[in-house]
Amino acid sequence: MSIYSKFNNLKPEKQKQIINAAIKEFVQSGFEKASTNEIVKRANISKGSLFNYFNSKKDLYLYLIEYGSQVIVNLNEQIDLSENDLFKRIERVGLQKFYIQQKYPQVLDFLASTKQEESVEVKDIIKQRLNPIYNQAMNKLYKDIDYSKFREGIDIEKAIEILNWTMFGIGEKGLKELVTFEDIGKFGEKYLEEWNVYAELLKYSFYK
C-alpha cells in the first residue's frame, strides 16, 4: 500500500490543485522557509487535510521529488535513439519539454529550484534521487550521435554547450509566450521555426 494512498485517491483536479500550491510555495520560499499555512490557503484545503495526506512538510517535499523525477523519466523515454543528428535530437527534446510544461506547468520550475536548495534536511535526498536520473537523461541525449558530421578542429563539447545555451534561451522565451497559445500544435510550429533559424547558423559553423 502506497504511503501516499490517501492523496492518490483524491480526484485528479484536487491533486493538481495541492501539487501546484505546494510547488509554488517551495519554489518561492525554499524548503526551510516554505509555509504549510500558505500551501493550504492556495490549495483551498484545511491544514488537517494536508497532514492527512502527508505526514509532514518534508513528506510533501519528498512526494514532489518523486513526482518530478517521474516527469524526467517520461521525458527521457521520449528520446528517439534512431535519430543520430545532434541538432534533431536536441530539437525533439525541446519540443517534449514544451508539452510537459503545458501538462505540468509548475513541475519544471520545481525541478530547477531543487538545484539551488541548500536545506540539509532535503539536500542529500535531492542528490540521491534526482542526480542519477539527470545523468541517465544526459547520457541518453548524446548516445549514438553521429559526431563525424562536425568539421575537423571543432571542440565538440564546447559546440554542445553552445547548442544547449541556444535551446535554453529559445525555451525560456517560448515558455513566457506559451500561456498565450491555446493550441500547443501551433506553438510547436512557431518554436520549430525559431529553432531552425538558429540551427542553420550553428550547423554552418559546426558541420562539414
Backbone as CSV, one residue per row, in Angstrom:
resi,resn,N_x,N_y,N_z,CA_x,CA_y,CA_z,C_x,C_y,C_z
1,MET,0.850,-1.200,0.000,0.000,0.000,0.000,0.886,1.252,0.000
2,SER,0.632,2.177,-0.907,1.439,3.389,-1.023,1.249,4.268,0.205
3,ILE,2.362,4.888,0.659,2.252,5.804,1.806,1.454,7.044,1.420
4,TYR,1.284,7.244,0.108,0.517,8.397,-0.372,-0.855,7.983,-0.883
5,SER,-1.352,6.831,-0.441,-2.605,6.297,-0.997,-3.797,7.231,-0.773
6,LYS,-3.840,7.913,0.387,-4.961,8.830,0.647,-4.944,9.981,-0.359
7,PHE,-3.732,10.487,-0.625,-3.614,11.580,-1.595,-3.934,11.073,-3.000
8,ASN,-3.413,9.896,-3.340,-3.629,9.335,-4.683,-5.090,8.996,-4.950
9,ASN,-5.862,8.837,-3.893,-7.290,8.529,-4.055,-8.143,9.774,-4.295
10,LEU,-7.532,10.947,-4.147,-8.266,12.189,-4.435,-8.537,12.308,-5.929
11,LYS,-9.508,13.130,-6.287,-9.768,13.396,-7.704,-8.545,14.099,-8.301
12,PRO,-8.206,13.801,-9.569,-7.026,14.400,-10.207,-6.977,15.926,-10.100
13,GLU,-8.154,16.578,-10.228,-8.186,18.046,-10.146,-7.707,18.533,-8.778
14,LYS,-8.163,17.817,-7.731,-7.795,18.194,-6.357,-6.301,17.953,-6.131
15,GLN,-5.806,16.827,-6.635,-4.376,16.523,-6.524,-3.554,17.643,-7.160
16,LYS,-3.955,18.017,-8.378,-3.225,19.039,-9.131,-3.222,20.371,-8.368
17,GLN,-4.357,20.705,-7.786,-4.505,21.950,-7.027,-3.503,21.989,-5.859
18,ILE,-3.403,20.871,-5.140,-2.494,20.795,-3.983,-1.039,20.785,-4.436
19,ILE,-0.750,20.005,-5.472,0.617,19.928,-6.004,1.102,21.301,-6.454
20,ASN,0.287,21.999,-7.232,0.692,23.307,-7.747,0.854,24.340,-6.624
21,ALA,-0.010,24.259,-5.620,0.096,25.180,-4.475,1.390,24.923,-3.713
22,ALA,1.711,23.652,-3.509,2.934,23.287,-2.774,4.178,23.687,-3.559
23,ILE,4.170,23.397,-4.851,5.322,23.740,-5.692,5.567,25.240,-5.675
24,LYS,4.499,26.010,-5.821,4.637,27.472,-5.852,5.313,27.982,-4.576
25,GLU,4.892,27.447,-3.440,5.452,27.890,-2.167,6.902,27.438,-2.004
26,PHE,7.207,26.193,-2.370,8.590,25.704,-2.250,9.535,26.446,-3.206
27,VAL,9.060,26.745,-4.402,9.890,27.469,-5.382,10.167,28.889,-4.873
28,GLN,9.133,29.539,-4.342,9.280,30.930,-3.882,10.111,31.044,-2.610
29,SER,9.914,30.102,-1.680,10.492,30.264,-0.338,11.631,29.308,-0.006
30,GLY,11.805,28.230,-0.809,12.778,27.209,-0.432,12.178,26.307,0.630
31,PHE,12.817,25.165,0.884,12.224,24.184,1.800,12.068,24.724,3.220
32,GLU,13.141,25.322,3.776,13.122,25.750,5.181,12.027,26.774,5.462
33,LYS,11.929,27.770,4.596,11.011,28.879,4.860,9.601,28.652,4.322
34,ALA,9.418,27.593,3.551,8.082,27.319,2.983,7.062,27.139,4.108
35,SER,5.900,27.744,3.916,4.858,27.714,4.945,3.707,26.798,4.523
36,THR,3.399,25.839,5.370,2.254,24.963,5.068,0.950,25.768,5.152
37,ASN,0.953,26.851,5.946,-0.237,27.726,6.008,-0.520,28.340,4.640
38,GLU,0.566,28.771,3.966,0.421,29.344,2.627,-0.058,28.284,1.639
39,ILE,0.482,27.077,1.775,0.120,25.988,0.853,-1.367,25.663,0.960
40,VAL,-1.872,25.525,2.195,-3.292,25.161,2.355,-4.210,26.305,1.908
41,LYS,-3.730,27.548,2.110,-4.517,28.702,1.672,-4.644,28.688,0.139
42,ARG,-3.495,28.473,-0.541,-3.508,28.443,-2.008,-4.304,27.255,-2.544
43,ALA,-4.211,26.123,-1.834,-4.890,24.911,-2.302,-6.358,24.873,-1.896
44,ASN,-6.747,25.827,-1.025,-8.129,25.888,-0.555,-8.551,24.614,0.173
45,ILE,-7.651,24.150,1.060,-7.963,22.982,1.902,-7.584,23.330,3.343
46,SER,-7.993,22.480,4.281,-7.627,22.719,5.681,-6.246,22.121,5.952
47,LYS,-5.610,22.618,7.008,-4.292,22.101,7.370,-4.404,20.626,7.780
48,GLY,-5.511,20.299,8.434,-5.738,18.910,8.842,-5.786,17.980,7.645
49,SER,-6.420,18.448,6.561,-6.495,17.633,5.336,-5.103,17.405,4.756
50,LEU,-4.296,18.479,4.719,-2.948,18.347,4.162,-2.157,17.290,4.919
51,PHE,-2.229,17.348,6.252,-1.450,16.393,7.050,-2.127,15.025,7.158
52,ASN,-3.318,14.939,6.615,-3.949,13.621,6.456,-3.360,12.911,5.239
53,TYR,-2.971,13.725,4.233,-2.382,13.174,3.003,-0.871,12.980,3.129
54,PHE,-0.221,13.902,3.854,1.236,13.866,4.011,1.574,14.037,5.487
55,ASN,2.514,13.249,5.981,2.821,13.267,7.411,3.479,14.565,7.876
56,SER,4.186,15.233,6.974,4.937,16.426,7.354,5.248,17.242,6.103
57,LYS,5.822,18.422,6.316,6.255,19.256,5.185,7.320,18.507,4.375
58,LYS,8.215,17.825,5.078,9.270,17.062,4.395,8.666,15.945,3.551
59,ASP,7.677,15.283,4.090,6.993,14.192,3.382,6.365,14.712,2.077
60,LEU,5.759,15.903,2.153,5.163,16.539,0.974,6.254,16.865,-0.046
61,TYR,7.383,17.382,0.432,8.504,17.732,-0.454,9.039,16.480,-1.151
62,LEU,9.148,15.383,-0.399,9.638,14.124,-0.977,8.675,13.601,-2.044
63,TYR,7.384,13.804,-1.799,6.395,13.408,-2.806,6.637,14.178,-4.107
64,LEU,6.902,15.484,-3.979,7.124,16.317,-5.159,8.406,15.912,-5.891
65,ILE,9.413,15.486,-5.145,10.645,14.990,-5.782,10.328,13.745,-6.612
66,GLU,9.533,12.841,-6.037,9.153,11.620,-6.775,8.308,11.974,-8.001
67,TYR,7.418,12.900,-7.809,6.536,13.358,-8.884,7.364,13.966,-10.018
68,GLY,8.309,14.827,-9.641,9.178,15.465,-10.636,10.092,14.481,-11.321
69,SER,10.610,13.523,-10.554,11.540,12.548,-11.142,10.827,11.695,-12.192
70,GLN,9.536,11.427,-11.977,8.773,10.643,-12.949,8.598,11.423,-14.249
71,VAL,8.472,12.742,-14.139,8.361,13.593,-15.327,9.658,13.512,-16.145
72,ILE,10.812,13.540,-15.451,12.107,13.426,-16.159,12.217,12.061,-16.840
73,VAL,11.804,11.019,-16.119,11.848,9.658,-16.689,10.984,9.599,-17.952
74,ASN,9.797,10.193,-17.889,8.898,10.195,-19.058,9.523,10.949,-20.228
75,LEU,10.178,12.075,-19.924,10.853,12.855,-20.967,11.989,12.028,-21.573
76,ASN,12.719,11.341,-20.713,13.843,10.508,-21.141,13.386,9.398,-22.094
77,GLU,12.199,8.856,-21.795,11.673,7.760,-22.630,11.298,8.242,-24.031
78,GLN,11.089,9.554,-24.179,10.698,10.101,-25.486,11.897,10.303,-26.427
79,ILE,13.119,10.181,-25.892,14.308,10.408,-26.727,14.410,9.296,-27.769
80,ASP,14.455,9.694,-29.026,14.483,8.749,-30.145,15.938,8.470,-30.531
81,LEU,16.435,7.282,-30.156,17.834,6.943,-30.418,18.103,6.648,-31.895
82,SER,17.034,6.484,-32.687,17.241,6.224,-34.117,17.630,7.516,-34.845
83,GLU,17.401,8.671,-34.200,17.792,9.965,-34.775,19.206,10.294,-34.300
84,ASN,20.196,10.193,-35.210,21.580,10.377,-34.765,22.160,11.762,-35.050
85,ASP,21.330,12.675,-35.563,21.783,14.047,-35.772,21.562,14.832,-34.481
86,LEU,22.641,15.442,-33.965,22.572,16.136,-32.685,21.541,17.255,-32.684
87,PHE,21.461,18.019,-33.761,20.520,19.134,-33.833,19.080,18.632,-33.737
88,LYS,18.780,17.561,-34.464,17.422,16.997,-34.454,17.083,16.411,-33.085
89,ARG,18.072,15.745,-32.470,17.849,15.130,-31.162,17.492,16.212,-30.133
90,ILE,18.272,17.288,-30.108,18.035,18.371,-29.148,16.702,19.071,-29.440
91,GLU,16.400,19.233,-30.719,15.146,19.870,-31.129,13.936,19.104,-30.577
92,ARG,13.978,17.780,-30.697,12.843,16.956,-30.263,12.689,16.961,-28.741
93,VAL,13.831,16.962,-28.041,13.768,17.039,-26.579,13.166,18.378,-26.157
94,GLY,13.546,19.457,-26.851,12.998,20.779,-26.564,11.489,20.810,-26.729
95,LEU,11.012,20.181,-27.803,9.557,20.124,-28.038,8.845,19.370,-26.919
96,GLN,9.433,18.239,-26.504,8.830,17.452,-25.430,8.735,18.267,-24.142
97,LYS,9.750,19.116,-23.895,9.721,19.957,-22.697,8.514,20.895,-22.717
98,PHE,8.200,21.425,-23.900,7.046,22.316,-24.004,5.751,21.564,-23.727
99,TYR,5.648,20.329,-24.219,4.439,19.543,-23.970,4.305,19.258,-22.465
100,ILE,5.452,18.982,-21.829,5.440,18.743,-20.383,5.029,20.016,-19.649
101,GLN,5.564,21.159,-20.099,5.242,22.434,-19.457,3.745,22.722,-19.539
102,GLN,3.131,22.318,-20.648,1.696,22.558,-20.785,0.904,21.625,-19.861
103,LYS,1.362,20.382,-19.768,0.629,19.391,-18.975,0.886,19.559,-17.476
104,TYR,2.148,19.838,-17.128,2.526,20.004,-15.714,3.208,21.371,-15.556
105,PRO,2.443,22.461,-15.575,3.030,23.803,-15.678,4.055,24.163,-14.617
106,GLN,3.946,23.584,-13.416,4.840,24.011,-12.329,6.050,23.090,-12.134
107,VAL,6.002,21.881,-12.697,6.994,20.866,-12.332,8.415,21.250,-12.715
108,LEU,8.610,21.802,-13.906,9.965,22.153,-14.335,10.540,23.250,-13.443
109,ASP,9.673,24.154,-12.968,10.124,25.200,-12.028,10.601,24.556,-10.725
110,PHE,9.841,23.574,-10.254,10.219,22.900,-9.007,11.555,22.171,-9.166
111,LEU,11.708,21.435,-10.267,12.956,20.704,-10.502,14.142,21.663,-10.568
112,ALA,13.938,22.814,-11.213,15.007,23.817,-11.292,15.347,24.335,-9.892
113,SER,14.320,24.528,-9.057,14.547,25.067,-7.706,15.326,24.088,-6.826
114,THR,15.179,22.783,-7.059,15.891,21.804,-6.217,17.405,21.917,-6.395
115,LYS,17.838,22.430,-7.539,19.286,22.565,-7.784,19.899,23.649,-6.902
116,GLN,19.067,24.587,-6.446,19.561,25.666,-5.568,19.250,25.403,-4.086
117,GLU,18.545,24.304,-3.821,18.103,24.042,-2.445,19.302,23.725,-1.534
118,GLU,19.396,24.447,-0.414,20.539,24.307,0.493,20.181,23.608,1.816
119,SER,18.904,23.329,2.042,18.495,22.741,3.317,19.134,21.362,3.520
120,VAL,19.814,21.196,4.672,20.468,19.911,4.961,19.434,18.794,5.106
121,GLU,18.208,19.185,5.415,17.157,18.179,5.627,16.778,17.452,4.338
122,VAL,16.923,18.136,3.212,16.496,17.507,1.944,17.590,17.459,0.868
123,LYS,18.707,18.151,1.105,19.748,18.281,0.078,20.272,16.915,-0.389
124,ASP,20.584,16.041,0.567,21.132,14.724,0.207,20.105,13.870,-0.529
125,ILE,18.845,14.007,-0.128,17.778,13.233,-0.780,17.632,13.671,-2.235
126,ILE,17.710,14.988,-2.465,17.634,15.520,-3.840,18.754,14.916,-4.673
127,LYS,19.973,14.953,-4.098,21.153,14.438,-4.807,20.991,12.946,-5.126
128,GLN,20.574,12.174,-4.129,20.449,10.717,-4.309,19.355,10.350,-5.297
129,ARG,18.253,11.103,-5.270,17.105,10.726,-6.112,17.180,11.320,-7.511
130,LEU,17.519,12.615,-7.599,17.428,13.283,-8.895,18.711,13.202,-9.734
131,ASN,19.889,13.268,-9.082,21.137,13.272,-9.866,21.293,12.064,-10.790
132,PRO,21.018,10.831,-10.297,21.149,9.673,-11.205,20.202,9.763,-12.410
133,ILE,19.002,10.323,-12.195,18.030,10.443,-13.289,18.497,11.487,-14.293
134,TYR,19.019,12.627,-13.782,19.571,13.656,-14.678,20.723,13.071,-15.500
135,ASN,21.622,12.345,-14.830,22.788,11.774,-15.521,22.359,10.778,-16.594
136,GLN,21.382,9.948,-16.248,20.863,8.972,-17.210,20.260,9.682,-18.423
137,ALA,19.514,10.768,-18.159,18.887,11.517,-19.254,19.948,12.154,-20.150
138,MET,20.992,12.734,-19.551,22.046,13.379,-20.341,22.823,12.350,-21.161
139,ASN,23.092,11.206,-20.559,23.809,10.146,-21.292,23.000,9.675,-22.493
140,LYS,21.692,9.534,-22.281,20.845,9.063,-23.384,20.714,10.131,-24.468
141,LEU,20.662,11.404,-24.053,20.526,12.501,-25.014,21.657,12.477,-26.048
142,TYR,22.860,12.117,-25.606,24.022,12.153,-26.513,24.461,10.772,-26.994
143,LYS,23.646,9.751,-26.697,24.005,8.390,-27.100,23.805,8.189,-28.608
144,ASP,24.784,7.534,-29.255,24.718,7.164,-30.682,24.612,8.372,-31.622
145,ILE,25.060,9.530,-31.177,25.078,10.718,-32.058,26.209,10.547,-33.084
146,ASP,25.958,10.982,-34.312,26.971,10.906,-35.375,27.839,12.171,-35.324
147,TYR,28.950,12.067,-34.604,29.835,13.229,-34.456,30.745,13.424,-35.671
148,SER,30.705,12.495,-36.632,31.535,12.647,-37.844,31.039,13.809,-38.715
149,LYS,29.830,14.310,-38.423,29.294,15.440,-39.198,30.015,16.754,-38.864
150,PHE,30.673,16.778,-37.709,31.355,18.004,-37.282,32.660,18.201,-38.059
151,ARG,32.959,19.471,-38.325,34.208,19.796,-39.017,35.396,19.476,-38.125
152,GLU,36.511,19.159,-38.765,37.731,18.872,-38.032,38.160,20.132,-37.266
153,GLY,38.639,19.927,-36.051,39.122,21.057,-35.262,38.055,21.687,-34.389
154,ILE,36.787,21.289,-34.573,35.708,21.829,-33.727,35.753,21.130,-32.367
155,ASP,35.723,21.919,-31.305,35.641,21.358,-29.954,34.182,20.950,-29.722
156,ILE,33.924,19.647,-29.817,32.539,19.164,-29.786,31.859,19.471,-28.447
157,GLU,32.601,19.363,-27.346,31.996,19.664,-26.036,31.530,21.115,-25.967
158,LYS,32.367,22.019,-26.485,32.000,23.447,-26.490,30.820,23.686,-27.441
159,ALA,30.833,22.994,-28.578,29.728,23.128,-29.536,28.409,22.690,-28.891
160,ILE,28.456,21.595,-28.131,27.255,21.098,-27.446,26.775,22.123,-26.411
161,GLU,27.734,22.738,-25.693,27.363,23.780,-24.721,26.624,24.920,-25.408
162,ILE,27.153,25.357,-26.553,26.519,26.458,-27.299,25.114,26.060,-27.745
163,LEU,24.977,24.816,-28.218,23.660,24.315,-28.634,22.680,24.327,-27.463
164,ASN,23.160,23.878,-26.308,22.288,23.839,-25.132,21.903,25.243,-24.669
165,TRP,22.846,26.178,-24.723,22.529,27.566,-24.354,21.475,28.130,-25.300
166,THR,21.638,27.831,-26.581,20.679,28.322,-27.582,19.293,27.746,-27.318
167,MET,19.259,26.428,-27.092,17.994,25.758,-26.812,17.351,26.319,-25.543
168,PHE,18.190,26.551,-24.512,17.675,27.074,-23.252,17.085,28.475,-23.458
169,GLY,17.801,29.308,-24.225,17.334,30.671,-24.486,16.012,30.704,-25.228
170,ILE,15.915,29.884,-26.283,14.657,29.813,-27.041,13.553,29.254,-26.151
171,GLY,13.928,28.277,-25.336,12.951,27.654,-24.434,12.397,28.639,-23.425
172,GLU,13.295,29.427,-22.786,12.849,30.420,-21.797,11.925,31.449,-22.431
173,LYS,12.311,31.908,-23.625,11.481,32.874,-24.346,10.123,32.251,-24.684
174,GLY,10.173,30.999,-25.139,8.946,30.300,-25.533,8.006,30.052,-24.377
175,LEU,8.569,29.718,-23.194,7.725,29.419,-22.040,6.950,30.656,-21.593
176,LYS,7.546,31.834,-21.793,6.841,33.074,-21.451,5.663,33.309,-22.393
177,GLU,5.812,32.820,-23.635,4.755,33.027,-24.632,3.710,31.903,-24.620
178,LEU,4.071,30.794,-23.985,3.223,29.595,-24.053,1.806,29.845,-23.564
179,VAL,1.669,30.703,-22.554,0.335,30.957,-21.979,-0.614,31.578,-22.983
180,THR,-0.083,32.238,-24.019,-0.966,32.894,-24.993,-1.373,31.941,-26.118
181,PHE,-0.844,30.721,-26.100,-1.167,29.749,-27.153,-2.102,28.677,-26.606
182,GLU,-3.331,28.668,-27.119,-4.258,27.611,-26.695,-3.936,26.308,-27.420
183,ASP,-3.424,26.421,-28.641,-3.127,25.242,-29.452,-1.632,24.937,-29.377
184,ILE,-1.268,23.877,-28.638,0.144,23.531,-28.467,0.789,23.158,-29.805
185,GLY,-0.030,22.666,-30.747,0.496,22.320,-32.074,1.011,23.548,-32.799
186,LYS,0.222,24.629,-32.746,0.649,25.883,-33.389,1.872,26.452,-32.689
187,PHE,1.890,26.313,-31.373,3.055,26.795,-30.640,4.297,25.996,-31.036
188,GLY,4.124,24.672,-31.172,5.242,23.812,-31.584,5.808,24.234,-32.928
189,GLU,4.918,24.596,-33.840,5.365,25.050,-35.175,6.188,26.334,-35.049
190,LYS,5.725,27.263,-34.234,6.439,28.533,-34.041,7.814,28.284,-33.426
191,TYR,7.837,27.401,-32.433,9.105,27.060,-31.776,10.091,26.460,-32.779
192,LEU,9.608,25.528,-33.616,10.475,24.878,-34.611,11.022,25.880,-35.617
193,GLU,10.174,26.807,-36.030,10.628,27.835,-36.985,11.790,28.636,-36.388
194,GLU,11.619,29.052,-35.124,12.663,29.859,-34.486,13.936,29.047,-34.272
195,TRP,13.765,27.806,-33.787,14.922,26.940,-33.561,15.683,26.715,-34.864
196,ASN,14.964,26.507,-35.970,15.620,26.213,-37.252,16.474,27.372,-37.759
197,VAL,16.061,28.607,-37.464,16.866,29.774,-37.862,18.240,29.702,-37.191
198,TYR,18.227,29.453,-35.863,19.488,29.357,-35.120,20.253,28.090,-35.501
199,ALA,19.523,26.995,-35.683,20.164,25.722,-36.012,20.945,25.809,-37.319
200,GLU,20.366,26.480,-38.317,21.060,26.615,-39.609,22.363,27.407,-39.454
201,LEU,22.319,28.462,-38.668,23.530,29.258,-38.420,24.607,28.420,-37.722
202,LEU,24.182,27.644,-36.733,25.143,26.841,-35.969,25.662,25.652,-36.793
203,LYS,24.799,25.075,-37.605,25.253,23.989,-38.494,26.351,24.502,-39.437
204,TYR,26.117,25.702,-39.950,27.100,26.315,-40.869,28.448,26.469,-40.148
205,SER,28.396,26.767,-38.844,29.617,26.953,-38.063,30.284,25.621,-37.694
206,PHE,29.456,24.602,-37.399,30.000,23.367,-36.818,30.151,22.204,-37.798
207,TYR,29.233,22.090,-38.760,29.236,20.902,-39.637,30.118,21.095,-40.854
208,LYS,30.483,19.974,-41.431,31.306,19.975,-42.655,30.530,20.564,-43.813
